[in-house]
Amino acid sequence: MTDHKPKDPLHGITLEAMLAWLVEHYGWEAMGRRIDIRCFHNSPSISSSLQFLRRTPWARAKVERLYLRLVKSVRTEGKERS
């Protein structure tokens, strides 16, 4: 039996998990500099950001791209250390 990996790199990752990891890694201030949306600047929270991102496809796409770039850089760093 072969191990099938999904083609979608976001498969199985919730928006909440992505956002939480990004905030843990960058913090709200740096997130706001990378993606200029109000919910990252004014009283940011996971809850309010999730509400906005779920209703706003262009903003969600930016968060997903930032998440994928972070995943790729973490994987690259891990390979270099090995």
N, CA, C and O atoms as a DFTB+ gen file, in Angstrom:
328 C
 N C O
     1  1       0.845      -1.170       0.000
     2  2       0.000       0.000       0.000
     3  2       0.900       1.245       0.000
     4  3       1.879       1.325       0.741
     5  1       0.548       2.179      -0.825
     6  2       1.347       3.395      -0.889
     7  2       0.759       4.470       0.013
     8  3      -0.443       4.481       0.280
     9  1       1.603       5.358       0.472
    10  2       1.184       6.468       1.314
    11  2       0.781       7.632       0.423
    12  3       1.632       8.209      -0.253
    13  1      -0.492       7.985       0.407
    14  2      -0.982       9.063      -0.429
    15  2      -0.969      10.362       0.357
    16  3      -1.553      10.452       1.437
    17  1      -0.306      11.357      -0.189
    18  2      -0.307      12.677       0.427
    19  2      -1.250      13.565      -0.377
    20  3      -1.253      13.516      -1.607
    21  1      -2.044      14.369       0.308
    22  2      -2.937      15.259      -0.427
    23  2      -2.138      16.297      -1.213
    24  3      -1.076      16.739      -0.775
    25  1      -2.661      16.679      -2.373
    26  2      -1.980      17.672      -3.199
    27  2      -2.114      19.066      -2.607
    28  3      -1.252      19.918      -2.823
    29  1      -3.180      19.302      -1.867
    30  2      -3.397      20.599      -1.248
    31  2      -2.585      20.674       0.049
    32  3      -2.861      19.924       0.985
    33  1      -1.594      21.561       0.122
    34  2      -0.760      21.637       1.326
    35  2      -1.524      22.133       2.553
    36  3      -1.044      21.998       3.678
    37  1      -2.705      22.702       2.343
    38  2      -3.512      23.187       3.463
    39  2      -4.540      22.155       3.929
    40  3      -5.308      22.409       4.857
    41  1      -4.547      20.990       3.279
    42  2      -5.500      19.939       3.622
    43  2      -5.355      19.564       5.094
    44  3      -4.264      19.228       5.554
    45  1      -6.455      19.625       5.817
    46  2      -6.442      19.215       7.219
    47  2      -6.026      20.301       8.191
    48  3      -6.065      20.082       9.402
    49  1      -5.632      21.456       7.703
    50  2      -5.214      22.563       8.560
    51  2      -6.370      23.555       8.655
    52  3      -6.846      24.058       7.638
    53  1      -6.814      23.830       9.862
    54  2      -7.908      24.781      10.014
    55  2      -7.370      26.202       9.939
    56  3      -6.192      26.451      10.194
    57  1      -8.241      27.116       9.591
    58  2      -7.864      28.526       9.556
    59  2      -7.430      28.979      10.947
    60  3      -6.491      29.763      11.083
    61  1      -8.104      28.493      11.967
    62  2      -7.740      28.854      13.336
    63  2      -6.332      28.382      13.689
    64  3      -5.573      29.116      14.321
    65  1      -5.981      27.164      13.285
    66  2      -4.639      26.642      13.558
    67  2      -3.581      27.454      12.812
    68  3      -2.525      27.764      13.364
    69  1      -3.869      27.798      11.551
    70  2      -2.932      28.628      10.768
    71  2      -2.704      29.956      11.456
    72  3      -1.565      30.376      11.663
    73  1      -3.796      30.614      11.808
    74  2      -3.713      31.935      12.403
    75  2      -2.980      31.878      13.747
    76  3      -2.139      32.731      14.031
    77  1      -3.291      30.892      14.559
    78  2      -2.632      30.761      15.865
    79  2      -1.125      30.574      15.707
    80  3      -0.346      31.165      16.455
    81  1      -0.710      29.758      14.739
    82  2       0.721      29.519      14.534
    83  2       1.412      30.775      14.016
    84  3       2.524      31.094      14.436
    85  1       0.759      31.479      13.112
    86  2       1.328      32.719      12.586
    87  2       1.490      33.759      13.696
    88  3       2.521      34.427      13.785
    89  1       0.471      33.889      14.533
    90  2       0.543      34.859      15.636
    91  2       1.625      34.443      16.628
    92  3       2.352      35.291      17.145
    93  1       1.734      33.159      16.893
    94  2       2.781      32.675      17.801
    95  2       4.167      32.978      17.232
    96  3       5.075      33.365      17.968
    97  1       4.321      32.805      15.945
    98  2       5.627      33.006      15.309
    99  2       5.956      34.495      15.118
   100  3       7.052      34.939      15.459
   101  1       5.007      35.255      14.576
   102  2       5.268      36.657      14.228
   103  2       4.778      37.653      15.271
   104  3       5.418      38.683      15.483
   105  1       3.658      37.366      15.926
   106  2       2.999      38.329      16.798
   107  2       2.053      39.203      15.982
   108  3       2.178      39.295      14.761
   109  1       1.100      39.850      16.670
   110  2       0.089      40.642      15.970
   111  2       0.688      41.824      15.226
   112  3       0.283      42.117      14.102
   113  1       1.649      42.506      15.841
   114  2       2.221      43.700      15.203
   115  2       2.892      43.352      13.877
   116  3       2.672      44.024      12.869
   117  1       3.699      42.315      13.881
   118  2       4.379      41.905      12.652
   119  2       3.377      41.350      11.629
   120  3       3.556      41.530      10.424
   121  1       2.335      40.684      12.105
   122  2       1.296      40.208      11.182
   123  2       0.645      41.394      10.485
   124  3       0.391      41.354       9.281
   125  1       0.376      42.452      11.252
   126  2      -0.229      43.651      10.682
   127  2       0.662      44.334       9.664
   128  3       0.171      44.945       8.715
   129  1       1.969      44.234       9.854
   130  2       2.901      44.803       8.863
   131  2       2.940      43.950       7.600
   132  3       3.058      44.481       6.495
   133  1       2.842      42.660       7.752
   134  2       2.895      41.758       6.595
   135  2       1.584      41.752       5.810
   136  3       1.584      41.714       4.579
   137  1       0.472      41.790       6.536
   138  2      -0.852      41.790       5.903
   139  2      -1.626      42.950       6.528
   140  3      -2.055      42.877       7.679
   141  1      -1.795      44.002       5.765
   142  2      -2.385      45.228       6.300
   143  2      -3.916      45.142       6.302
   144  3      -4.591      45.642       5.402
   145  1      -4.432      44.491       7.343
   146  2      -5.875      44.453       7.538
   147  2      -6.163      44.881       8.975
   148  3      -5.407      44.579       9.899
   149  1      -7.250      45.574       9.131
   150  2      -7.588      46.217      10.399
   151  2      -7.660      45.247      11.573
   152  3      -7.274      45.600      12.688
   153  1      -8.142      44.047      11.342
   154  2      -8.306      43.108      12.464
   155  2      -6.965      42.687      13.061
   156  3      -6.938      42.119      14.153
   157  1      -5.857      42.949      12.377
   158  2      -4.537      42.667      12.935
   159  2      -3.954      43.886      13.653
   160  3      -2.952      43.766      14.359
   161  1      -4.565      45.043      13.480
   162  2      -4.054      46.287      14.067
   163  2      -4.841      46.739      15.291
   164  3      -4.248      47.092      16.310
   165  1      -6.174      46.732      15.204
   166  2      -7.026      47.291      16.252
   167  2      -7.582      46.205      17.147
   168  3      -8.438      45.429      16.721
   169  1      -7.109      46.138      18.377
   170  2      -7.558      45.131      19.347
   171  2      -7.612      43.737      18.730
   172  3      -8.675      43.116      18.706
   173  1      -6.488      43.238      18.234
   174  2      -6.499      41.952      17.539
   175  2      -6.812      40.781      18.472
   176  3      -6.404      40.758      19.633
   177  1      -7.537      39.826      17.936
   178  2      -7.791      38.576      18.647
   179  2      -8.013      37.489      17.599
   180  3      -8.355      37.771      16.451
   181  1      -7.817      36.270      18.011
   182  2      -8.049      35.144      17.110
   183  2      -9.513      35.145      16.675
   184  3      -9.809      34.968      15.494
   185  1     -10.412      35.339      17.608
   186  2     -11.838      35.285      17.324
   187  2     -12.269      36.323      16.290
   188  3     -12.923      35.980      15.306
   189  1     -11.910      37.584      16.504
   190  2     -12.333      38.625      15.562
   191  2     -11.656      38.450      14.205
   192  3     -12.263      38.717      13.168
   193  1     -10.428      38.012      14.212
   194  2      -9.719      37.787      12.954
   195  2     -10.345      36.645      12.167
   196  3     -10.479      36.731      10.947
   197  1     -10.728      35.582      12.854
   198  2     -11.364      34.453      12.184
   199  2     -12.681      34.877      11.542
   200  3     -12.979      34.480      10.416
   201  1     -13.469      35.681      12.253
   202  2     -14.736      36.154      11.685
   203  2     -14.493      36.920      10.403
   204  3     -15.181      36.706       9.405
   205  1     -13.508      37.821      10.427
   206  2     -13.218      38.624       9.242
   207  2     -12.675      37.754       8.110
   208  3     -13.123      37.874       6.970
   209  1     -11.725      36.889       8.410
   210  2     -11.085      36.076       7.375
   211  2     -12.065      35.099       6.731
   212  3     -11.949      34.803       5.542
   213  1     -13.013      34.605       7.489
   214  2     -13.995      33.671       6.925
   215  2     -14.956      34.367       5.962
   216  3     -15.511      33.729       5.067
   217  1     -15.149      35.661       6.143
   218  2     -16.059      36.417       5.270
   219  2     -15.337      37.135       4.138
   220  3     -15.982      37.689       3.248
   221  1     -13.997      37.133       4.160
   222  2     -13.233      37.944       3.221
   223  2     -12.198      37.081       2.503
   224  3     -11.087      36.901       3.002
   225  1     -12.554      36.547       1.336
   226  2     -11.671      35.605       0.636
   227  2     -10.278      36.153       0.306
   228  3      -9.298      35.416       0.410
   229  1     -10.164      37.434      -0.091
   230  2      -8.851      37.969      -0.452
   231  2      -7.934      38.025       0.771
   232  3      -6.734      37.778       0.654
   233  1      -8.484      38.344       1.931
   234  2      -7.669      38.403       3.150
   235  2      -7.270      36.998       3.594
   236  3      -6.136      36.770       4.016
   237  1      -8.209      36.061       3.495
   238  2      -7.905      34.682       3.853
   239  2      -6.796      34.131       2.956
   240  3      -5.901      33.430       3.429
   241  1      -6.857      34.449       1.665
   242  2      -5.821      33.977       0.732
   243  2      -4.448      34.522       1.129
   244  3      -3.449      33.811       1.023
   245  1      -4.391      35.759       1.578
   246  2      -3.103      36.336       2.013
   247  2      -2.576      35.615       3.249
   248  3      -1.380      35.338       3.345
   249  1      -3.454      35.313       4.187
   250  2      -3.046      34.591       5.395
   251  2      -2.562      33.188       5.023
   252  3      -1.558      32.718       5.560
   253  1      -3.260      32.526       4.120
   254  2      -2.844      31.192       3.694
   255  2      -1.489      31.226       3.005
   256  3      -0.667      30.338       3.229
   257  1      -1.237      32.230       2.171
   258  2       0.072      32.349       1.509
   259  2       1.183      32.594       2.524
   260  3       2.261      32.009       2.419
   261  1       0.926      33.449       3.501
   262  2       1.928      33.703       4.537
   263  2       2.204      32.427       5.331
   264  3       3.355      32.132       5.653
   265  1       1.163      31.680       5.642
   266  2       1.318      30.416       6.363
   267  2       2.179      29.434       5.559
   268  3       3.085      28.803       6.103
   269  1       1.887      29.313       4.271
   270  2       2.655      28.390       3.431
   271  2       4.118      28.807       3.332
   272  3       5.008      27.955       3.333
   273  1       4.372      30.107       3.246
   274  2       5.767      30.578       3.224
   275  2       6.474      30.247       4.529
   276  3       7.637      29.844       4.512
   277  1       5.797      30.408       5.652
   278  2       6.390      30.086       6.945
   279  2       6.671      28.597       7.055
   280  3       7.741      28.201       7.517
   281  1       5.722      27.766       6.636
   282  2       5.922      26.309       6.670
   283  2       7.137      25.938       5.832
   284  3       7.974      25.142       6.259
   285  1       7.234      26.514       4.640
   286  2       8.361      26.211       3.755
   287  2       9.684      26.638       4.388
   288  3      10.665      25.898       4.314
   289  1       9.729      27.812       5.007
   290  2      10.989      28.280       5.604
   291  2      11.379      27.429       6.810
   292  3      12.563      27.180       7.038
   293  1      10.388      26.983       7.582
   294  2      10.683      26.123       8.735
   295  2      11.216      24.778       8.261
   296  3      12.157      24.239       8.843
   297  1      10.617      24.240       7.210
   298  2      11.098      22.963       6.657
   299  2      12.514      23.116       6.117
   300  3      13.355      22.242       6.327
   301  1      12.782      24.212       5.426
   302  2      14.112      24.461       4.863
   303  2      15.147      24.568       5.994
   304  3      16.231      23.992       5.904
   305  1      14.807      25.302       7.048
   306  2      15.724      25.427       8.191
   307  2      15.989      24.069       8.818
   308  3      17.121      23.764       9.192
   309  1      14.947      23.252       8.933
   310  2      15.094      21.914       9.519
   311  2      16.017      21.030       8.705
   312  3      16.802      20.268       9.270
   313  1      15.934      21.120       7.373
   314  2      16.794      20.325       6.502
   315  2      18.242      20.794       6.595
   316  3      19.166      19.982       6.554
   317  1      18.436      22.095       6.719
   318  2      19.793      22.635       6.803
   319  2      20.475      22.221       8.095
   320  3      21.691      22.036       8.125
   321  1      19.708      22.078       9.151
   322  2      20.269      21.691      10.468
   323  2      20.593      20.211      10.529
   324  3      21.419      19.790      11.339
   325  1      19.950      19.413       9.678
   326  2      20.155      17.951       9.700
   327  2      21.507      17.566       9.191
   328  3      21.836      16.381       9.145
